[in-house]
Amino acid sequence: MISFVISLIFRLIYLIILIVVLLSWIPIFDVRKEPLASLVKFYNIIMAPFKAVIPPIGMIDISPLIAFILLQLIENLLIRSLMRFGL
């Protein structure tokens, strides 16, 4: 049960990252208005450690891609550890 909840939390994080990245490509959306402003705040909290370590390459920010990969690894490790204990 705990592993299911953790999996849902990670899926929500992935979804938020994906939405903000896709909306950043579309200039007609104003990210300062709600509900996008809340998503962007949460996105910035999640991405702050990644952006501090991974500089943009030219005009391309690859930190969301690295975040997806690392978060996926962390999720898998957590889920496997919890499954060993039957949680």
Stockholm file with secondary structure:
# STOCKHOLM 1.0

chainA/1-87         MISFVISLIFRLIYLIILIVVLLSWIPIFDVRKEPLASLVKFYNIIMAPFKAVIPPIGMIDISPLIAFILLQLIENLLIRSLMRFGL
#=GR chainA/1-87 SS CHHHHHHHHHHHHHHHHHHHHHHHTCTTSCTTSTTHHHHHHHHHHHHHHHHHHSCCBTTBCCHHHHHHHHHHHHHHHHHHHHHHTTC
#=GC SS_cons        CHHHHHHHHHHHHHHHHHHHHHHHTCTTSCTTSTTHHHHHHHHHHHHHHHHHHSCCBTTBCCHHHHHHHHHHHHHHHHHHHHHHTTC
//
